[in-house]
Amino acid sequence: MTKKFTVDWFDGHIPKFNILLSSLKGKGNLNFLEIGSFEGRSSCFFYETFIKDSPGSTLTCVDTWEGSMEHGIEHKNSMWDLFNHNISEYDKSKLIVKRGYSRDKLKELPSNKFDFIYVDGSHTSRDVLGDAVLSFDLLKINGIMTFDDYQWTVYEDKLLNPKTGIDAFLTVYKHQLNIIESNLQATIVKIKD
């Protein structure tokens, strides 16, 4: 089956993720969490590269699939259908879809479960900060969390500023994590609860 994507905001990050997550390839019982799945481009990469052939592993995708203020009507009307099309052949016991707001859905997940968390949902500072705080409790010790759009400057609207929320999180949790990347994306490793 041919995948369908209207835009590709993810492929440029693939070489980095292949290096960053190389120690996880081939391991069993991995748990990945993705906040913000859009049409499923990143979901497909994480599933096919790390989850599909890994025994006991899962990818959990959390999104409203309603779009946000930066999405045009063409995306808002099609993203849920395109996401489902793109994941339709995947093993549903290994790919868990939670449709709704991350502030609600993340509270349904168990603490210290995830080896990797990708935060790319809402781009408002407040929402990114909320996703970071809730996700940190879900991340295992030595787990990796990557925030997309750390240096995002597309919109002048101060509400759409992921960096402010990410920086607030990094400041408050600085004794519990190590920052391993801080450029277009910010990536941390959890060192203690």
Secondary structure, 3 states (H helix, E strand, C coil): CCCCCCCCCCHHHHHHHHHHCHHHCCCCCCEEEEECCCCCHHHHHHHHHHHCCCCCCEEEEEECCCCCCCCCHHHHCCHHHHHHHHHCCCCCCCEEEEECCHHHHHHHCCCCCEEEEEECCCCEHHHHHHHHHHHHHHEEEEEEEEECCCCCCCCCCCCECHHHHHHHHHHHCCCCEEEEEECCCEEEEECCC
